[in-house]
Amino acid sequence: MRYIYFFTKQIVVIFVFTMGLGAIEVNIKEGVPYVDVDINGANIKIERIQDVNHKLKNSYTKTSRAAPPFSIQPYQPVDGIETISELDVIEFIKNDISENDGLMIDARMQRWHVEGTIPGAMNIPFTMFSSDSTNSKIEEIFKLFGGTKEDIHWNFNKSKRLIIFDNGPWCQQGVRAMKHLVSLGFPKSKIRYYRGGMQYWQILGLTTHIPES
């Protein structure tokens, strides 16, 4: 079974400002009620749930999980890789994914991904990065990232920038993906870590995309 889901067309992002829009109670940030994203011809609106009494009813309401393995991850688990916020993720969609300069990687196993992900993300489970750089699956992934193979080594000078995320601060799937990538030679400077993951994304009521099965 293949785990890589490709978005083949350019993603177009339009910020809509609140001038004269009194109907939006819960904005993404001041002056930005929502973001319209066109993915493969389908319009997806990134916005926050407007019901101020809304509460999650899924597993992200849990406060505690057995630790290990679900130990709290460091704020910056890999030295040299920047940790970012939800607003940074939205800016990344606008400025990097829309220009085909970036990819957002959902590093969770597929069973998590199919329950919902961030709009524009593709699923490459962290286990896919555990092979060596000569593995055919790794080669396919590195080509997707924009790397070029030179003899037995990879050149990432023109590769895309990445955001990697998982379930949240208690999840190590994204951390393991980053560590594997770095060990395979992918530059830290082209990786950013969204530590909040799907739990924080949903707690803030941001739009969740349900992938097609």
C-alpha positions in Angstrom: 0.0 0.0 0.0 1.3 3.4 -0.9 1.2 6.2 1.7 2.1 9.3 -0.3 -0.8 11.4 -1.4 0.1 13.9 -4.1 -1.5 17.3 -4.8 -0.6 17.9 -8.5 -2.0 21.3 -9.1 -0.9 24.6 -7.7 -2.7 25.7 -4.5 -4.1 29.2 -4.7 -4.6 31.1 -1.5 -6.6 34.2 -1.0 -6.7 36.1 2.3 -10.1 37.7 3.0 -10.1 40.7 5.3 -12.8 41.7 7.7 -13.7 45.1 6.3 -17.4 45.3 6.6 -17.8 41.6 7.5 -19.6 41.7 10.9 -20.9 38.1 10.6 -17.5 36.5 11.6 -17.3 36.3 15.3 -14.2 34.0 15.6 -11.4 35.2 13.4 -8.1 33.4 12.6 -6.5 36.6 13.7 -7.5 40.3 13.8 -8.4 41.3 10.3 -8.4 37.8 8.8 -11.6 35.9 9.3 -10.7 33.0 7.0 -8.5 31.9 4.1 -9.8 30.4 0.8 -7.6 27.7 -0.6 -8.0 26.1 -4.0 -6.6 22.6 -4.0 -6.9 20.6 -7.2 -9.9 22.7 -8.2 -11.7 22.2 -5.0 -12.2 25.3 -2.8 -11.4 24.7 0.9 -12.0 27.5 3.4 -9.6 27.6 6.3 -11.6 29.1 9.2 -12.4 28.6 12.8 -15.6 27.1 14.1 -18.0 30.0 14.8 -19.9 28.3 17.7 -18.2 29.7 20.8 -19.7 26.9 22.9 -18.3 24.1 20.6 -16.2 21.4 22.3 -14.3 18.5 20.7 -15.7 15.1 21.1 -12.8 13.0 19.7 -9.6 11.6 21.3 -8.0 15.0 21.3 -10.0 15.8 24.4 -7.9 13.4 26.5 -5.4 14.9 28.9 -3.3 11.8 29.6 -1.9 8.9 27.7 0.6 6.3 28.9 4.1 7.9 28.8 6.2 6.4 27.4 5.5 6.1 24.6 3.3 9.2 24.6 5.8 11.4 26.4 5.8 15.2 26.1 8.1 16.2 23.3 10.6 19.1 23.7 9.7 22.5 22.3 12.6 22.1 19.9 13.3 18.4 19.7 16.0 18.8 16.9 18.6 21.5 17.3 18.5 23.7 14.2 14.9 23.0 13.2 12.5 25.9 14.0 9.3 25.2 15.9 6.3 27.1 14.5 2.7 28.1 15.3 -0.7 27.8 13.6 -0.4 31.3 12.1 3.0 30.2 10.6 1.3 27.1 9.1 -1.3 29.3 7.4 1.4 31.7 6.1 3.2 28.6 4.8 0.2 27.6 2.8 -0.1 31.1 1.4 3.5 31.8 0.6 5.2 28.4 0.1 2.6 25.8 -1.0 0.8 28.3 -3.3 4.1 29.0 -5.0 5.1 25.3 -5.2 8.1 26.0 -3.0 6.9 24.0 0.0 5.3 20.8 1.2 3.4 20.1 4.4 4.0 16.5 5.7 1.6 14.7 7.9 4.0 12.2 9.5 1.4 10.2 11.3 0.5 6.6 10.3 -2.3 6.4 7.8 -5.0 5.4 10.3 -4.6 8.8 12.0 -4.3 10.7 8.7 -7.6 9.4 7.3 -9.5 10.8 10.3 -8.5 14.3 9.4 -5.6 16.4 8.5 -4.5 20.0 7.8 -5.7 21.3 4.3 -2.9 21.0 1.8 -1.0 18.3 3.8 0.2 15.0 2.3 0.7 11.8 4.3 4.2 10.4 4.5 4.3 8.3 7.7 7.5 8.6 9.7 8.2 4.9 9.1 8.9 5.7 5.4 12.0 7.7 6.4 13.6 4.9 8.4 15.4 3.3 5.4 18.7 4.4 4.0 19.0 7.0 1.2 19.5 4.3 -1.5 16.1 2.7 -0.8 13.7 3.2 -3.8 10.9 4.7 -1.6 13.3 7.2 -0.1 14.5 8.1 -3.5 10.9 8.7 -4.6 10.3 10.9 -1.6 13.5 12.9 -2.1 12.6 13.5 -5.7 9.2 14.7 -4.6 11.0 17.1 -2.2 13.0 18.5 -5.1 16.3 16.8 -4.4 18.7 15.6 -7.1 20.9 12.5 -6.9 24.5 13.0 -7.7 26.2 9.6 -7.8 25.4 8.1 -4.4 24.7 11.5 -2.7 21.7 13.8 -2.7 21.8 17.5 -3.5 19.1 19.5 -1.7 20.1 23.0 -2.7 16.9 23.5 -4.7 14.6 21.3 -2.6 11.3 22.5 -1.2 10.8 23.7 2.3 8.9 21.4 4.6 6.6 21.6 7.6 6.3 18.4 9.5 3.6 17.7 12.1 1.9 14.8 13.9 -0.8 14.6 16.6 0.6 17.1 19.0 3.2 17.7 21.8 2.6 14.2 23.2 3.3 12.5 19.8 6.7 11.5 18.6 5.8 10.5 15.0 6.8 13.9 13.6 10.0 14.1 15.7 11.1 10.7 14.5 10.4 11.7 10.9 12.6 14.8 11.3 15.4 12.9 13.0 15.3 10.3 10.2 15.3 13.0 7.5 18.3 14.7 9.0 20.2 11.5 9.4 19.6 10.9 5.7 21.2 14.2 4.8 18.1 16.5 4.4 19.0 20.0 5.6 17.6 21.2 8.9 17.3 24.7 7.5 14.5 23.4 5.1 12.4 21.8 7.8 10.0 23.4 10.3 8.1 21.6 13.0 4.5 22.4 13.9 4.5 21.0 17.4 0.9 21.7 18.1 -0.2 19.2 15.5 -3.7 18.1 14.9 -4.7 18.4 18.5 -3.9 22.1 18.7 -5.3 22.7 15.1 -8.6 21.2 16.2 -8.7 22.8 19.6 -8.5 26.1 17.9 -11.4 25.1 15.7 -9.5 25.3 12.4 -10.7 23.6 9.3 -9.9 19.9 9.1 -9.7 18.2 5.8 -10.9 14.6 5.5 -8.9 12.8 2.8 -10.7 10.7 0.2 -10.3 7.0 0.9 
